Amino acid sequence: MRQVRSRGFTLIELLVVIAIIAVLVALLLPAVQMAREAARRSQCANNLKQLALAVQNYESSFQCIPSGSLYPCPAIDLVTGLPSCWGFGVSPIVSLLQFIEQGTIYNAYNVQMGVYGSYPPSTNGPITWWANTSVFNMQLSVLLCPSDSKLLQQPISNYVGNLGGPFILNGYSGAFLPTNPPSTWVSPNVPPQPWLIPKTLNATIIGMNAITDGTSNTTLWSEAVSGSPLAVQAGTGKVNEFRGFFNTNFMPNPNNLVASPAQINQFLAACNIVAPNSFSVGPNGVGLRGTSWQMTFPYYANYGMYNHVGSPNSRQCNCSPIDQVGLDIYGTSPPTSFHTAGVNAAFCDGSVRFIKEQMSLPTWWAIGTRNGNEAINANNF
């Protein structure tokens, strides 16, 4: 009886099958990645929606929008009479905790102990805030954009409040306002720095009735890629550059805060041509954006705030040789994200929209002001 032998794959057939599978994977993988990013972007938009609704509920309860930076912080050193927060202000997130289902954390916060100071083993600054570290060391999921790969050890917030701008045109013109000028107090041994105090400061407590441009035409929150524990270099791509800011020394006279749109465009051009391989500036070049959700620095835009100077996802830069970290006054601190071609932004009416990187600067400036009386064409964003 003749035995029939089964025939296996030849080497060529096996290679053809592998090649077909590789092609299919190559075709499907981008689609899968796009679907996952769409889901992350949707979750990010939902987080912003929750924060926008929290502000509306807060405003309904107290007839005002939370302070962009409660500065000086309410904690006062009884010996020196100075703020016990090392110059840091309280962020609006703290005020909103009870409106984002974090009432337990809010109740555990001891106002008299402060929000920041030195941390062990260093004791060269206020330490009363240690009593609150169990609260402020908590990472809140509603403050995290899933597209950002967090590099900092500290709890962060990927969501930042609108301060308005450009400052040198309109002052603090956004929805969030600080309650005091920046740097009215620096440290016990350093007097107030007059060049850091803006001449057009209009900081006060406002409600939604102050948004005369229309709540649907004024941004409230956007997003920011968190900082890096290491200095970053210009020219290494947005993924790296988003985590730091760079020096331009553009403004020759920091006491003159009056400028024209043309001068702002010149500054932004100088920011775009920062020399490749230049390292980010700030405290040892470390990017601290989004660090510690409970605080905003007197230089607000470096932490929990952003301004409408440069367009979304553009480079962050300063423009003063004297003050290299005060980006709310002397620089551009735009919203940034790892979403493709733009950022999510929540508006004062509670809506969330995706803002494209290519938005024209006049339109970007216009949606950053609460009472600029600009005519805004919805087709432009």
Secondary structure, DSSP 8 states (H G I E B T S, - for coil): ----------HHHHHHHHHHHHHHHHHHHHHHHHHHHHHHHHHHHHHHHHHHHHHHHHHHHHSS---SBBSS-S-B-TTT-SBTTTT-EE-HHHHHGGGTT-HHHHHH--GGG-S----TT--SS--GGGGGHHHHT---GGG--TTS----SS-B-SEEEE--S-HHHHSS-SS--BSS-TTS--BTTB---GGGS-TT-------GGG-TT-GGGSEEEEE-----SS--BTTS-HHHHTT--EE----S-TT-----HHHHHHHHHHHHT--TT-B--SGGG---TTBSTTEE-SSGGGTTEE-SSS-TT---EE--SS-SS-HHHHEE-----SSTTEEEEEETTS-EEEEETT--HHHHHHTT-SS------GGG-
